Structures are given as structure tokens and as C-alpha cells.
Amino acid sequence: MAQLEMDNITVKFGGLVALSELSFSINTGEIVGLIGPNGAGKTTVFNVLTGVYRATSGDVRFDGNSILGKRPHEIFSRGIARTFQNIRLFSAMTAVENAMVARHCRSGIGVVGAIFRTGSQRREERQIRNKALEALTFMGVDAYADTVASNLPYGLQRRLEISRALASQPKMLLLDEPAAGMNPSESSALMKDISRISELGIDVLLVEHDMKVVMGVCNRIVCVDHGLKIAEGTPEEIQSNPQVIEAYLGQPASQKQQ
Ligand SMILES: Nc1ncnc2c1ncn2[C@@H]1O[C@H](COP(=O)(O)OP(=O)(O)OP(=O)(O)O)[C@@H](O)[C@H]1O
């Protein structure tokens, strides 16, 4: 069953067509890869799905309901969480506080309630902290719970950003180039993490230039170029697709790494 359906989405910025009648879906339980050369429209897809950009035409359905035109916080509270190409943590907050913000956004008390605490709010605050710690533990960064985010090395900041998204208990996770800047052992650990996230029952849409990661974890891959879908299929089908190879400058997709 399709958890997310992107239906004929077009996004224009003035005269530039960033996405052109793009359609694809993500079924329950799937890890779907979204690949394409620089400027192909991948981040624009994320921005449409999370309500940051408004599509010029088309529809997006999540969990059976249209989310087109919904505001980012509303889409987040319906269960779509994301990470960013350039890490966006609250750099002056500790790791656990970063993850707690995501929980607060989905709890009854909100950030203001967290400041003016009553007894029940203190209890809920403790629960939020425990859930945030669980997310840190899942991503193996619990030992750094009280470390200020900006003091963490790059690879751990990436893991923390994923923890923060997981702390909101999403139904779907959008990962924007999570392996960027990672060394081979970090990216192979990341592949295992993405599979574990999927096992939690969270559907995953992965934008990633590291083809080893994409081919290694995705059930299905959608390839875009100049805002158009040029191919869709299993990792094997995508690797041997002539249009995909062409879009990757003649280099076999399996060897492409950025
Ligand atoms: N806010 C914006 N205003 C104008 N043009 C934009 C905007 N956002 C994206 N674009 C343009 O839309 C096209 C698609 O950009 P997008 O960032 O989605 O590509 P991408 O596939 O994510 O690229 P990369 O792999 O380099 O991150 C590009 O030509 C880009 O310049």
C-alpha cells in the first residue's frame, strides 16, 4: 500500500522548471532512493514533501490524505521528519536537548509549557527526555547526550541529526545526503542504521550521491534529471539503465561516488 504518493508534481521558480510532472510513490515498509545529477530536483522534492515549497501543480498524499499546501509543522506532526544536506542542529544546545525539541513539537506541552512547568509538565518533560535518550541510544550517540552539538565531530553530528528526526517518532523519514562527508566505515555503519530504521516500521526516502549506500540499502530507486523522472526500478535495473548511465556522465552508476 502506498504510504506516500507524489502525483504529477510540477515546481517552477520563475522560468525555471525544477520538477516537471513528477510522480512516484513510497509503499509501506520500503526504503526508496532518489538519485540524479546535481540540480536534478532532489532537494526540491524534499521541500515539497515537507511543505517548505508549494508545488505549482499536482498533489501529494500521505497516509491517504492530501498534504499539499499544508504548513511544515503540520506535515511534521502528521509524521514526516527529515534531515538536511547541510546539517542543521541547534548548535548551542546539547545532543539530548536537540532531540527533545523534536519530541516537544509533537507533545502537548510545547516549548512554552516546558519553560513554565507544573508538576504534570515536569513528568511529561521527564518522559520526553527519556524518549529523546532512546533515540540517541538507537543511533549510538547516547554517550554524548550532554555534549553541546557544535562540539561533536562531523560524523556524530550527522548521527545526532538522524536521532533528532527519530525522536519525533515519524512514520516516514526523509534523509538528504546522510553519507556526505563520511568515511567508508561511517557510511557502511550508516547503511546498517538505515535498515534498522526501516525495521522500526519507518518508511525511508533517501537522497544520496554515494551509490554504494543507495544500491546497498534501497528496495527501489527513482532517478531524476532536470526535474523529470528518467528511470525507476530495483538497484539492479537502475544500474543497467542506459539513461541513468548517461545522466551520470557515462560512468556506470555502480561506480559513481561524489
Ligand atoms: N528556492 C529556489 N529558487 C530558485 N531556484 C531554485 C530554488 N530551489 C531550487 N532551485 C533550482 O531548482 C533546481 C533543482 O534544485 P535542487 O536543489 O532540488 O537539486 P538537487 O537535485 O537537490 O541538487 P544537488 O544534488 O546539487 O543538491 C536547480 O536548478 C536549482 O537551482
The ligand as an SDF file (V2000), in Angstrom:
LIG
                    3D

 31 33  0  0  0  0  0  0  0  0999 V2000
   14.3300   28.4610   -3.9680 N   0  0  0  0  0  0  0  0  0  0  0  0
   14.7560   28.3350   -5.2330 C   0  0  0  0  0  0  0  0  0  0  0  0
   14.7130   29.3900   -6.0870 N   0  0  0  0  0  0  0  0  0  0  0  0
   15.1180   29.2580   -7.3590 C   0  0  0  0  0  0  0  0  0  0  0  0
   15.6000   28.1190   -7.9030 N   0  0  0  0  0  0  0  0  0  0  0  0
   15.6720   27.0470   -7.0950 C   0  0  0  0  0  0  0  0  0  0  0  0
   15.2680   27.0800   -5.7220 C   0  0  0  0  0  0  0  0  0  0  0  0
   15.4600   25.8570   -5.1710 N   0  0  0  0  0  0  0  0  0  0  0  0
   15.9660   25.0830   -6.1520 C   0  0  0  0  0  0  0  0  0  0  0  0
   16.0970   25.8030   -7.3000 N   0  0  0  0  0  0  0  0  0  0  0  0
   16.5880   25.3070   -8.5860 C   0  0  0  0  0  0  0  0  0  0  0  0
   15.8750   24.1160   -8.8850 O   0  0  0  0  0  0  0  0  0  0  0  0
   16.7330   23.1650   -9.4970 C   0  0  0  0  0  0  0  0  0  0  0  0
   16.7370   21.8950   -8.6690 C   0  0  0  0  0  0  0  0  0  0  0  0
   17.4630   22.1440   -7.4520 O   0  0  0  0  0  0  0  0  0  0  0  0
   17.6230   21.0770   -6.2870 P   0  0  0  0  0  0  0  0  0  0  0  0
   18.3470   21.7520   -5.1710 O   0  0  0  0  0  0  0  0  0  0  0  0
   16.2920   20.4770   -5.9870 O   0  0  0  0  0  0  0  0  0  0  0  0
   18.5520   19.9940   -6.9810 O   0  0  0  0  0  0  0  0  0  0  0  0
   19.2700   18.7240   -6.3310 P   0  0  0  0  0  0  0  0  0  0  0  0
   18.9560   17.5720   -7.2120 O   0  0  0  0  0  0  0  0  0  0  0  0
   18.9060   18.6220   -4.8970 O   0  0  0  0  0  0  0  0  0  0  0  0
   20.8020   19.1330   -6.4840 O   0  0  0  0  0  0  0  0  0  0  0  0
   22.0890   18.7350   -5.5550 P   0  0  0  0  0  0  0  0  0  0  0  0
   22.3720   17.2960   -5.8300 O   0  0  0  0  0  0  0  0  0  0  0  0
   23.1530   19.6360   -6.0850 O   0  0  0  0  0  0  0  0  0  0  0  0
   21.7090   19.0400   -4.1480 O   0  0  0  0  0  0  0  0  0  0  0  0
   18.1080   23.8050   -9.6110 C   0  0  0  0  0  0  0  0  0  0  0  0
   18.2310   24.3670  -10.8950 O   0  0  0  0  0  0  0  0  0  0  0  0
   18.0650   24.8830   -8.5500 C   0  0  0  0  0  0  0  0  0  0  0  0
   18.9190   25.9560   -8.8800 O   0  0  0  0  0  0  0  0  0  0  0  0
  1  2  1  0
  2  3  1  0
  2  7  2  0
  3  4  2  0
  4  5  1  0
  5  6  2  0
  6  7  1  0
  6 10  1  0
  7  8  1  0
  8  9  2  0
  9 10  1  0
 10 11  1  0
 11 12  1  0
 11 30  1  0
 12 13  1  0
 13 14  1  0
 13 28  1  0
 14 15  1  0
 15 16  1  0
 16 17  2  0
 16 18  1  0
 16 19  1  0
 19 20  1  0
 20 21  2  0
 20 22  1  0
 20 23  1  0
 23 24  1  0
 24 25  2  0
 24 26  1  0
 24 27  1  0
 28 29  1  0
 28 30  1  0
 30 31  1  0
M  END
$$$$
